[in-house]
Structure formats: C-alpha cells, structure tokens
Amino acid sequence: MFEYMTVQEAAKEWDLSERRIQKLCADNRIDGVIHLSRVWLIPKTAKKPVDGRKKENKSCLL
C-alpha cells in the first residue's frame, strides 16, 4: 500500500511554502499526486521537483 503525505508535510520536508506545493501539484510537477476534493495527497517517495524559476536550475534540465 502506498503511503502519502499532506501538503503541509511536504512543505516542511522540502523547505517550500504550502502554496508552492499546491501549485506544483496542480501543474503536475510531482509524480503520483492524488487530488481528493480540496486535499492533495503526495507519495512519500516523491522527489522534490527542480525549481525551473531559477536560471542555474534551467541549465540542468537541458
């Protein structure tokens, strides 16, 4: 059975704001998320997405 974490737990673990985690989920940037009503469930095995807003991270994606 898969184990999931909430947006709040992911925010603490990845050192991001809760709103940023919600946006990443909505943009399908995190693999395996489930959206139930107003709750996002994020797999505990999910990796923190690369921040594409910063220039130094964009070169890593190419």
PDB file of N, CA, C, O and CB in Angstrom:
ATOM      1  N   MET A   1       0.840  -1.186   0.000  1.00  0.00           N
ATOM      2  CA  MET A   1       0.000   0.000   0.000  1.00  0.00           C
ATOM      3  C   MET A   1       0.881   1.244   0.000  1.00  0.00           C
ATOM      4  O   MET A   1       1.900   1.308   0.688  1.00  0.00           O
ATOM      5  CB  MET A   1      -0.954   0.001   1.218  1.00  0.00           C
ATOM      6  N   PHE A   2       0.469   2.209  -0.775  1.00  0.00           N
ATOM      7  CA  PHE A   2       1.235   3.449  -0.857  1.00  0.00           C
ATOM      8  C   PHE A   2       1.006   4.296   0.387  1.00  0.00           C
ATOM      9  O   PHE A   2      -0.079   4.303   0.969  1.00  0.00           O
ATOM     10  CB  PHE A   2       0.854   4.240  -2.119  1.00  0.00           C
ATOM     11  N   GLU A   3       2.045   5.002   0.772  1.00  0.00           N
ATOM     12  CA  GLU A   3       1.917   5.950   1.871  1.00  0.00           C
ATOM     13  C   GLU A   3       1.997   7.352   1.286  1.00  0.00           C
ATOM     14  O   GLU A   3       2.795   7.615   0.386  1.00  0.00           O
ATOM     15  CB  GLU A   3       3.021   5.723   2.960  1.00  0.00           C
ATOM     16  N   TYR A   4       1.177   8.235   1.796  1.00  0.00           N
ATOM     17  CA  TYR A   4       1.094   9.593   1.282  1.00  0.00           C
ATOM     18  C   TYR A   4       1.377  10.599   2.381  1.00  0.00           C
ATOM     19  O   TYR A   4       1.229  10.310   3.568  1.00  0.00           O
ATOM     20  CB  TYR A   4      -0.277   9.852   0.669  1.00  0.00           C
ATOM     21  N   MET A   5       1.791  11.794   1.958  1.00  0.00           N
ATOM     22  CA  MET A   5       1.968  12.907   2.884  1.00  0.00           C
ATOM     23  C   MET A   5       1.090  14.056   2.411  1.00  0.00           C
ATOM     24  O   MET A   5       0.702  14.122   1.244  1.00  0.00           O
ATOM     25  CB  MET A   5       3.469  13.342   2.978  1.00  0.00           C
ATOM     26  N   THR A   6       0.788  14.948   3.323  1.00  0.00           N
ATOM     27  CA  THR A   6      -0.046  16.102   3.001  1.00  0.00           C
ATOM     28  C   THR A   6       0.831  17.231   2.450  1.00  0.00           C
ATOM     29  O   THR A   6       2.059  17.145   2.447  1.00  0.00           O
ATOM     30  CB  THR A   6      -0.835  16.580   4.254  1.00  0.00           C
ATOM     31  N   VAL A   7       0.173  18.272   1.992  1.00  0.00           N
ATOM     32  CA  VAL A   7       0.885  19.456   1.516  1.00  0.00           C
ATOM     33  C   VAL A   7       1.729  20.051   2.640  1.00  0.00           C
ATOM     34  O   VAL A   7       2.858  20.485   2.410  1.00  0.00           O
ATOM     35  CB  VAL A   7      -0.108  20.508   0.972  1.00  0.00           C
ATOM     36  N   GLN A   8       1.190  20.071   3.841  1.00  0.00           N
ATOM     37  CA  GLN A   8       1.903  20.637   4.977  1.00  0.00           C
ATOM     38  C   GLN A   8       3.182  19.844   5.281  1.00  0.00           C
ATOM     39  O   GLN A   8       4.228  20.432   5.557  1.00  0.00           O
ATOM     40  CB  GLN A   8       0.993  20.667   6.208  1.00  0.00           C
ATOM     41  N   GLU A   9       3.094  18.520   5.229  1.00  0.00           N
ATOM     42  CA  GLU A   9       4.261  17.675   5.480  1.00  0.00           C
ATOM     43  C   GLU A   9       5.316  17.847   4.392  1.00  0.00           C
ATOM     44  O   GLU A   9       6.509  17.912   4.686  1.00  0.00           O
ATOM     45  CB  GLU A   9       3.842  16.209   5.576  1.00  0.00           C
ATOM     46  N   ALA A  10       4.876  17.919   3.131  1.00  0.00           N
ATOM     47  CA  ALA A  10       5.807  18.111   2.024  1.00  0.00           C
ATOM     48  C   ALA A  10       6.485  19.475   2.123  1.00  0.00           C
ATOM     49  O   ALA A  10       7.674  19.595   1.827  1.00  0.00           O
ATOM     50  CB  ALA A  10       5.079  17.973   0.678  1.00  0.00           C
ATOM     51  N   ALA A  11       5.752  20.490   2.530  1.00  0.00           N
ATOM     52  CA  ALA A  11       6.310  21.840   2.669  1.00  0.00           C
ATOM     53  C   ALA A  11       7.440  21.851   3.691  1.00  0.00           C
ATOM     54  O   ALA A  11       8.479  22.473   3.467  1.00  0.00           O
ATOM     55  CB  ALA A  11       5.213  22.840   3.082  1.00  0.00           C
ATOM     56  N   LYS A  12       7.239  21.167   4.808  1.00  0.00           N
ATOM     57  CA  LYS A  12       8.295  21.100   5.826  1.00  0.00           C
ATOM     58  C   LYS A  12       9.490  20.293   5.338  1.00  0.00           C
ATOM     59  O   LYS A  12      10.637  20.698   5.530  1.00  0.00           O
ATOM     60  CB  LYS A  12       7.750  20.489   7.117  1.00  0.00           C
ATOM     61  N   GLU A  13       9.224  19.150   4.706  1.00  0.00           N
ATOM     62  CA  GLU A  13      10.296  18.267   4.253  1.00  0.00           C
ATOM     63  C   GLU A  13      11.145  18.908   3.151  1.00  0.00           C
ATOM     64  O   GLU A  13      12.369  18.769   3.146  1.00  0.00           O
ATOM     65  CB  GLU A  13       9.710  16.955   3.754  1.00  0.00           C
ATOM     66  N   TRP A  14      10.486  19.618   2.209  1.00  0.00           N
ATOM     67  CA  TRP A  14      11.195  20.196   1.066  1.00  0.00           C
ATOM     68  C   TRP A  14      11.560  21.656   1.269  1.00  0.00           C
ATOM     69  O   TRP A  14      12.163  22.262   0.384  1.00  0.00           O
ATOM     70  CB  TRP A  14      10.359  20.062  -0.174  1.00  0.00           C
ATOM     71  N   ASP A  15      11.212  22.238   2.410  1.00  0.00           N
ATOM     72  CA  ASP A  15      11.508  23.633   2.728  1.00  0.00           C
ATOM     73  C   ASP A  15      10.923  24.587   1.684  1.00  0.00           C
ATOM     74  O   ASP A  15      11.609  25.476   1.179  1.00  0.00           O
ATOM     75  CB  ASP A  15      13.019  23.838   2.832  1.00  0.00           C
ATOM     76  N   LEU A  16       9.646  24.384   1.372  1.00  0.00           N
ATOM     77  CA  LEU A  16       8.899  25.235   0.451  1.00  0.00           C
ATOM     78  C   LEU A  16       7.612  25.659   1.145  1.00  0.00           C
ATOM     79  O   LEU A  16       7.226  25.079   2.159  1.00  0.00           O
ATOM     80  CB  LEU A  16       8.600  24.496  -0.899  1.00  0.00           C
ATOM     81  N   SER A  17       6.947  26.676   0.593  1.00  0.00           N
ATOM     82  CA  SER A  17       5.677  27.107   1.172  1.00  0.00           C
ATOM     83  C   SER A  17       4.570  26.124   0.778  1.00  0.00           C
ATOM     84  O   SER A  17       4.682  25.407  -0.217  1.00  0.00           O
ATOM     85  CB  SER A  17       5.321  28.547   0.708  1.00  0.00           C
ATOM     86  N   GLU A  18       3.521  26.108   1.564  1.00  0.00           N
ATOM     87  CA  GLU A  18       2.384  25.244   1.265  1.00  0.00           C
ATOM     88  C   GLU A  18       1.757  25.626  -0.070  1.00  0.00           C
ATOM     89  O   GLU A  18       1.359  24.756  -0.845  1.00  0.00           O
ATOM     90  CB  GLU A  18       1.338  25.322   2.386  1.00  0.00           C
ATOM     91  N   ARG A  19       1.671  26.912  -0.336  1.00  0.00           N
ATOM     92  CA  ARG A  19       1.092  27.377  -1.602  1.00  0.00           C
ATOM     93  C   ARG A  19       1.921  26.908  -2.787  1.00  0.00           C
ATOM     94  O   ARG A  19       1.362  26.539  -3.819  1.00  0.00           O
ATOM     95  CB  ARG A  19       0.981  28.906  -1.615  1.00  0.00           C
ATOM     96  N   ARG A  20       3.258  26.914  -2.658  1.00  0.00           N
ATOM     97  CA  ARG A  20       4.137  26.453  -3.742  1.00  0.00           C
ATOM     98  C   ARG A  20       3.919  24.960  -3.996  1.00  0.00           C
ATOM     99  O   ARG A  20       3.907  24.529  -5.149  1.00  0.00           O
ATOM    100  CB  ARG A  20       5.629  26.729  -3.398  1.00  0.00           C
ATOM    101  N   ILE A  21       3.749  24.174  -2.944  1.00  0.00           N
ATOM    102  CA  ILE A  21       3.496  22.742  -3.100  1.00  0.00           C
ATOM    103  C   ILE A  21       2.167  22.528  -3.818  1.00  0.00           C
ATOM    104  O   ILE A  21       2.071  21.680  -4.706  1.00  0.00           O
ATOM    105  CB  ILE A  21       3.491  22.030  -1.722  1.00  0.00           C
ATOM    106  N   GLN A  22       1.146  23.288  -3.440  1.00  0.00           N
ATOM    107  CA  GLN A  22      -0.156  23.181  -4.097  1.00  0.00           C
ATOM    108  C   GLN A  22      -0.040  23.498  -5.586  1.00  0.00           C
ATOM    109  O   GLN A  22      -0.640  22.813  -6.415  1.00  0.00           O
ATOM    110  CB  GLN A  22      -1.171  24.123  -3.432  1.00  0.00           C
ATOM    111  N   LYS A  23       0.716  24.516  -5.922  1.00  0.00           N
ATOM    112  CA  LYS A  23       0.891  24.911  -7.315  1.00  0.00           C
ATOM    113  C   LYS A  23       1.638  23.820  -8.094  1.00  0.00           C
ATOM    114  O   LYS A  23       1.281  23.518  -9.233  1.00  0.00           O
ATOM    115  CB  LYS A  23       1.653  26.252  -7.402  1.00  0.00           C
ATOM    116  N   LEU A  24       2.670  23.230  -7.483  1.00  0.00           N
ATOM    117  CA  LEU A  24       3.406  22.149  -8.131  1.00  0.00           C
ATOM    118  C   LEU A  24       2.494  20.944  -8.384  1.00  0.00           C
ATOM    119  O   LEU A  24       2.586  20.299  -9.428  1.00  0.00           O
ATOM    120  CB  LEU A  24       4.612  21.733  -7.271  1.00  0.00           C
ATOM    121  N   CYS A  25       1.623  20.650  -7.432  1.00  0.00           N
ATOM    122  CA  CYS A  25       0.663  19.557  -7.609  1.00  0.00           C
ATOM    123  C   CYS A  25      -0.310  19.866  -8.746  1.00  0.00           C
ATOM    124  O   CYS A  25      -0.571  19.014  -9.595  1.00  0.00           O
ATOM    125  CB  CYS A  25      -0.113  19.306  -6.303  1.00  0.00           C
ATOM    126  N   ALA A  26      -0.839  21.077  -8.756  1.00  0.00           N
ATOM    127  CA  ALA A  26      -1.804  21.469  -9.782  1.00  0.00           C
ATOM    128  C   ALA A  26      -1.186  21.463 -11.177  1.00  0.00           C
ATOM    129  O   ALA A  26      -1.878  21.196 -12.159  1.00  0.00           O
ATOM    130  CB  ALA A  26      -2.364  22.850  -9.472  1.00  0.00           C
ATOM    131  N   ASP A  27       0.105  21.752 -11.271  1.00  0.00           N
ATOM    132  CA  ASP A  27       0.806  21.783 -12.564  1.00  0.00           C
ATOM    133  C   ASP A  27       1.388  20.426 -12.952  1.00  0.00           C
ATOM    134  O   ASP A  27       2.142  20.330 -13.921  1.00  0.00           O
ATOM    135  CB  ASP A  27       1.918  22.815 -12.524  1.00  0.00           C
ATOM    136  N   ASN A  28       1.044  19.370 -12.199  1.00  0.00           N
ATOM    137  CA  ASN A  28       1.542  18.011 -12.453  1.00  0.00           C
ATOM    138  C   ASN A  28       3.062  17.929 -12.457  1.00  0.00           C
ATOM    139  O   ASN A  28       3.637  17.192 -13.258  1.00  0.00           O
ATOM    140  CB  ASN A  28       1.013  17.506 -13.774  1.00  0.00           C
ATOM    141  N   ARG A  29       3.712  18.666 -11.586  1.00  0.00           N
ATOM    142  CA  ARG A  29       5.171  18.650 -11.488  1.00  0.00           C
ATOM    143  C   ARG A  29       5.670  17.615 -10.489  1.00  0.00           C
ATOM    144  O   ARG A  29       6.874  17.378 -10.392  1.00  0.00           O
ATOM    145  CB  ARG A  29       5.681  20.022 -11.098  1.00  0.00           C
ATOM    146  N   ILE A  30       4.753  16.993  -9.742  1.00  0.00           N
ATOM    147  CA  ILE A  30       5.099  15.959  -8.773  1.00  0.00           C
ATOM    148  C   ILE A  30       4.400  14.674  -9.216  1.00  0.00           C
ATOM    149  O   ILE A  30       3.182  14.650  -9.394  1.00  0.00           O
ATOM    150  CB  ILE A  30       4.681  16.371  -7.301  1.00  0.00           C
ATOM    151  N   ASP A  31       5.173  13.620  -9.392  1.00  0.00           N
ATOM    152  CA  ASP A  31       4.620  12.346  -9.864  1.00  0.00           C
ATOM    153  C   ASP A  31       3.767  11.669  -8.797  1.00  0.00           C
ATOM    154  O   ASP A  31       4.129  11.630  -7.621  1.00  0.00           O
ATOM    155  CB  ASP A  31       5.744  11.410 -10.294  1.00  0.00           C
ATOM    156  N   GLY A  32       2.628  11.138  -9.232  1.00  0.00           N
ATOM    157  CA  GLY A  32       1.815  10.310  -8.363  1.00  0.00           C
ATOM    158  C   GLY A  32       0.877  11.019  -7.411  1.00  0.00           C
ATOM    159  O   GLY A  32       0.301  10.375  -6.534  1.00  0.00           O
ATOM    160  N   VAL A  33       0.702  12.329  -7.554  1.00  0.00           N
ATOM    161  CA  VAL A  33      -0.198  13.032  -6.626  1.00  0.00           C
ATOM    162  C   VAL A  33      -1.650  12.675  -6.912  1.00  0.00           C
ATOM    163  O   VAL A  33      -2.026  12.380  -8.046  1.00  0.00           O
ATOM    164  CB  VAL A  33       0.000  14.559  -6.726  1.00  0.00           C
ATOM    165  N   ILE A  34      -2.447  12.710  -5.863  1.00  0.00           N
ATOM    166  CA  ILE A  34      -3.881  12.459  -5.963  1.00  0.00           C
ATOM    167  C   ILE A  34      -4.599  13.670  -5.386  1.00  0.00           C
ATOM    168  O   ILE A  34      -4.255  14.163  -4.312  1.00  0.00           O
ATOM    169  CB  ILE A  34      -4.292  11.138  -5.214  1.00  0.00           C
ATOM    170  N   HIS A  35      -5.602  14.138  -6.119  1.00  0.00           N
ATOM    171  CA  HIS A  35      -6.386  15.285  -5.672  1.00  0.00           C
ATOM    172  C   HIS A  35      -7.777  14.801  -5.290  1.00  0.00           C
ATOM    173  O   HIS A  35      -8.556  14.389  -6.149  1.00  0.00           O
ATOM    174  CB  HIS A  35      -6.462  16.386  -6.776  1.00  0.00           C
ATOM    175  N   LEU A  36      -8.087  14.852  -3.997  1.00  0.00           N
ATOM    176  CA  LEU A  36      -9.393  14.458  -3.488  1.00  0.00           C
ATOM    177  C   LEU A  36     -10.065  15.683  -2.888  1.00  0.00           C
ATOM    178  O   LEU A  36      -9.640  16.194  -1.852  1.00  0.00           O
ATOM    179  CB  LEU A  36      -9.269  13.314  -2.435  1.00  0.00           C
ATOM    180  N   SER A  37     -11.109  16.145  -3.544  1.00  0.00           N
ATOM    181  CA  SER A  37     -11.832  17.321  -3.093  1.00  0.00           C
ATOM    182  C   SER A  37     -10.868  18.503  -2.962  1.00  0.00           C
ATOM    183  O   SER A  37     -10.413  19.036  -3.974  1.00  0.00           O
ATOM    184  CB  SER A  37     -12.543  17.041  -1.749  1.00  0.00           C
ATOM    185  N   ARG A  38     -10.550  18.919  -1.737  1.00  0.00           N
ATOM    186  CA  ARG A  38      -9.626  20.048  -1.545  1.00  0.00           C
ATOM    187  C   ARG A  38      -8.284  19.599  -0.984  1.00  0.00           C
ATOM    188  O   ARG A  38      -7.502  20.429  -0.521  1.00  0.00           O
ATOM    189  CB  ARG A  38     -10.246  21.084  -0.615  1.00  0.00           C
ATOM    190  N   VAL A  39      -8.004  18.297  -1.018  1.00  0.00           N
ATOM    191  CA  VAL A  39      -6.802  17.746  -0.405  1.00  0.00           C
ATOM    192  C   VAL A  39      -5.894  17.143  -1.474  1.00  0.00           C
ATOM    193  O   VAL A  39      -6.348  16.395  -2.339  1.00  0.00           O
ATOM    194  CB  VAL A  39      -7.168  16.685   0.652  1.00  0.00           C
ATOM    195  N   TRP A  40      -4.615  17.476  -1.404  1.00  0.00           N
ATOM    196  CA  TRP A  40      -3.605  16.859  -2.263  1.00  0.00           C
ATOM    197  C   TRP A  40      -2.885  15.792  -1.454  1.00  0.00           C
ATOM    198  O   TRP A  40      -2.441  16.053  -0.336  1.00  0.00           O
ATOM    199  CB  TRP A  40      -2.595  17.923  -2.819  1.00  0.00           C
ATOM    200  N   LEU A  41      -2.765  14.591  -2.011  1.00  0.00           N
ATOM    201  CA  LEU A  41      -2.011  13.511  -1.395  1.00  0.00           C
ATOM    202  C   LEU A  41      -0.765  13.271  -2.235  1.00  0.00           C
ATOM    203  O   LEU A  41      -0.856  12.993  -3.431  1.00  0.00           O
ATOM    204  CB  LEU A  41      -2.870  12.212  -1.269  1.00  0.00           C
ATOM    205  N   ILE A  42       0.398  13.380  -1.603  1.00  0.00           N
ATOM    206  CA  ILE A  42       1.679  13.281  -2.285  1.00  0.00           C
ATOM    207  C   ILE A  42       2.379  12.018  -1.795  1.00  0.00           C
ATOM    208  O   ILE A  42       2.524  11.825  -0.588  1.00  0.00           O
ATOM    209  CB  ILE A  42       2.558  14.552  -2.036  1.00  0.00           C
ATOM    210  N   PRO A  43       2.823  11.143  -2.726  1.00  0.00           N
ATOM    211  CA  PRO A  43       3.521   9.929  -2.288  1.00  0.00           C
ATOM    212  C   PRO A  43       4.763  10.275  -1.470  1.00  0.00           C
ATOM    213  O   PRO A  43       5.496  11.205  -1.806  1.00  0.00           O
ATOM    214  CB  PRO A  43       3.914   9.069  -3.501  1.00  0.00           C
ATOM    215  N   LYS A  44       4.993   9.521  -0.392  1.00  0.00           N
ATOM    216  CA  LYS A  44       6.164   9.774   0.455  1.00  0.00           C
ATOM    217  C   LYS A  44       7.464   9.556  -0.303  1.00  0.00           C
ATOM    218  O   LYS A  44       8.507  10.074   0.097  1.00  0.00           O
ATOM    219  CB  LYS A  44       6.130   8.876   1.685  1.00  0.00           C
ATOM    220  N   THR A  45       7.415   8.795  -1.395  1.00  0.00           N
ATOM    221  CA  THR A  45       8.614   8.518  -2.184  1.00  0.00           C
ATOM    222  C   THR A  45       8.864   9.583  -3.256  1.00  0.00           C
ATOM    223  O   THR A  45       9.870   9.516  -3.963  1.00  0.00           O
ATOM    224  CB  THR A  45       8.498   7.152  -2.837  1.00  0.00           C
ATOM    225  N   ALA A  46       7.960  10.566  -3.385  1.00  0.00           N
ATOM    226  CA  ALA A  46       8.102  11.610  -4.401  1.00  0.00           C
ATOM    227  C   ALA A  46       9.338  12.463  -4.121  1.00  0.00           C
ATOM    228  O   ALA A  46       9.664  12.759  -2.972  1.00  0.00           O
ATOM    229  CB  ALA A  46       6.837  12.496  -4.450  1.00  0.00           C
ATOM    230  N   LYS A  47      10.004  12.845  -5.188  1.00  0.00           N
ATOM    231  CA  LYS A  47      11.187  13.694  -5.071  1.00  0.00           C
ATOM    232  C   LYS A  47      10.799  15.151  -5.259  1.00  0.00           C
ATOM    233  O   LYS A  47       9.850  15.465  -5.977  1.00  0.00           O
ATOM    234  CB  LYS A  47      12.260  13.285  -6.100  1.00  0.00           C
ATOM    235  N   LYS A  48      11.541  16.037  -4.608  1.00  0.00           N
ATOM    236  CA  LYS A  48      11.312  17.474  -4.742  1.00  0.00           C
ATOM    237  C   LYS A  48      11.594  17.879  -6.193  1.00  0.00           C
ATOM    238  O   LYS A  48      12.677  17.596  -6.707  1.00  0.00           O
ATOM    239  CB  LYS A  48      12.213  18.287  -3.743  1.00  0.00           C
ATOM    240  N   PRO A  49      10.645  18.532  -6.855  1.00  0.00           N
ATOM    241  CA  PRO A  49      10.859  18.950  -8.247  1.00  0.00           C
ATOM    242  C   PRO A  49      11.941  20.024  -8.355  1.00  0.00           C
ATOM    243  O   PRO A  49      12.148  20.812  -7.432  1.00  0.00           O
ATOM    244  CB  PRO A  49       9.550  19.472  -8.849  1.00  0.00           C
ATOM    245  N   VAL A  50      12.619  20.039  -9.486  1.00  0.00           N
ATOM    246  CA  VAL A  50      13.624  21.066  -9.753  1.00  0.00           C
ATOM    247  C   VAL A  50      12.906  22.395  -9.929  1.00  0.00           C
ATOM    248  O   VAL A  50      11.869  22.465 -10.589  1.00  0.00           O
ATOM    249  CB  VAL A  50      14.483  20.717 -11.017  1.00  0.00           C
ATOM    250  N   ASP A  51      13.458  23.448  -9.336  1.00  0.00           N
ATOM    251  CA  ASP A  51      12.856  24.777  -9.431  1.00  0.00           C
ATOM    252  C   ASP A  51      13.237  25.402 -10.764  1.00  0.00           C
ATOM    253  O   ASP A  51      14.358  25.882 -10.931  1.00  0.00           O
ATOM    254  CB  ASP A  51      13.306  25.685  -8.248  1.00  0.00           C
ATOM    255  N   GLY A  52      12.306  25.396 -11.714  1.00  0.00           N
ATOM    256  CA  GLY A  52      12.550  25.936 -13.037  1.00  0.00           C
ATOM    257  C   GLY A  52      12.531  27.447 -13.100  1.00  0.00           C
ATOM    258  O   GLY A  52      12.769  28.022 -14.162  1.00  0.00           O
ATOM    259  N   ARG A  53      12.251  28.108 -11.975  1.00  0.00           N
ATOM    260  CA  ARG A  53      12.196  29.580 -11.965  1.00  0.00           C
ATOM    261  C   ARG A  53      13.581  30.193 -11.876  1.00  0.00           C
ATOM    262  O   ARG A  53      13.757  31.370 -12.191  1.00  0.00           O
ATOM    263  CB  ARG A  53      11.342  30.074 -10.801  1.00  0.00           C
ATOM    264  N   LYS A  54      14.579  29.405 -11.445  1.00  0.00           N
ATOM    265  CA  LYS A  54      15.930  29.929 -11.280  1.00  0.00           C
ATOM    266  C   LYS A  54      16.792  29.544 -12.463  1.00  0.00           C
ATOM    267  O   LYS A  54      16.719  28.422 -12.966  1.00  0.00           O
ATOM    268  CB  LYS A  54      16.555  29.421  -9.978  1.00  0.00           C
ATOM    269  N   LYS A  55      17.607  30.483 -12.900  1.00  0.00           N
ATOM    270  CA  LYS A  55      18.406  30.282 -14.099  1.00  0.00           C
ATOM    271  C   LYS A  55      19.388  29.115 -13.968  1.00  0.00           C
ATOM    272  O   LYS A  55      19.553  28.344 -14.914  1.00  0.00           O
ATOM    273  CB  LYS A  55      19.160  31.546 -14.421  1.00  0.00           C
ATOM    274  N   GLU A  56      20.043  28.973 -12.808  1.00  0.00           N
ATOM    275  CA  GLU A  56      21.033  27.912 -12.655  1.00  0.00           C
ATOM    276  C   GLU A  56      20.384  26.529 -12.728  1.00  0.00           C
ATOM    277  O   GLU A  56      21.056  25.568 -13.101  1.00  0.00           O
ATOM    278  CB  GLU A  56      21.779  28.073 -11.330  1.00  0.00           C
ATOM    279  N   ASN A  57      19.114  26.399 -12.387  1.00  0.00           N
ATOM    280  CA  ASN A  57      18.431  25.116 -12.465  1.00  0.00           C
ATOM    281  C   ASN A  57      17.970  24.791 -13.877  1.00  0.00           C
ATOM    282  O   ASN A  57      17.813  23.618 -14.217  1.00  0.00           O
ATOM    283  CB  ASN A  57      17.251  25.103 -11.530  1.00  0.00           C
ATOM    284  N   LYS A  58      17.752  25.797 -14.695  1.00  0.00           N
ATOM    285  CA  LYS A  58      17.291  25.562 -16.059  1.00  0.00           C
ATOM    286  C   LYS A  58      18.368  24.889 -16.896  1.00  0.00           C
ATOM    287  O   LYS A  58      18.047  24.082 -17.768  1.00  0.00           O
ATOM    288  CB  LYS A  58      16.867  26.875 -16.710  1.00  0.00           C
ATOM    289  N   SER A  59      19.626  25.195 -16.657  1.00  0.00           N
ATOM    290  CA  SER A  59      20.695  24.575 -17.420  1.00  0.00           C
ATOM    291  C   SER A  59      20.808  23.101 -17.100  1.00  0.00           C
ATOM    292  O   SER A  59      21.280  22.328 -17.933  1.00  0.00           O
ATOM    293  CB  SER A  59      22.013  25.270 -17.148  1.00  0.00           C
ATOM    294  N   CYS A  60      20.381  22.686 -15.901  1.00  0.00           N
ATOM    295  CA  CYS A  60      20.414  21.264 -15.510  1.00  0.00           C
ATOM    296  C   CYS A  60      19.366  20.463 -16.271  1.00  0.00           C
ATOM    297  O   CYS A  60      19.523  19.255 -16.451  1.00  0.00           O
ATOM    298  CB  CYS A  60      20.185  21.114 -13.994  1.00  0.00           C
ATOM    299  N   LEU A  61      18.299  21.121 -16.721  1.00  0.00           N
ATOM    300  CA  LEU A  61      17.218  20.417 -17.392  1.00  0.00           C
ATOM    301  C   LEU A  61      17.547  20.126 -18.854  1.00  0.00           C
ATOM    302  O   LEU A  61      16.929  19.246 -19.455  1.00  0.00           O
ATOM    303  CB  LEU A  61      15.941  21.223 -17.302  1.00  0.00           C
ATOM    304  N   LEU A  62      18.493  20.834 -19.432  1.00  0.00           N
ATOM    305  CA  LEU A  62      18.804  20.647 -20.851  1.00  0.00           C
ATOM    306  C   LEU A  62      19.694  19.484 -21.100  1.00  0.00           C
ATOM    307  O   LEU A  62      20.040  19.206 -22.248  1.00  0.00           O
ATOM    308  CB  LEU A  62      19.435  21.861 -21.408  1.00  0.00           C
TER     309      LEU A  62
END
